[in-house]
């Protein structure tokens, strides 16, 4: 499959680009080569092996997404605050991220 000069100009117009005649010729050759390669790929026979899918699913190492206590935490906030280097009220105190000028 090849692409025409008219199609290249139309694509350029849609993208609001302008090309010289030489650039249009280059794009025409390159895009035609890409389209020919895609045509070759369409002819490749591909078999799906469903056996591999089940093995991959068995290898799922992610934990279940389960809710912790009533507040939605999966950790004890009180215990974490006790060992925090700095805290203010019921929050962790951290250094500022942005420097004020």
Buried (B, 14 or more C-beta within 10 A) or exposed (E): EEBEEEEBBEBBEEEEEEBEEEEBEEBBEEBBEEEEEEEEEEEEEEEEEEEEEEEEEEEEEEEEEEEEEEEEEEEEEEEEEEEEEEBEEEEEEEEEEEEEE
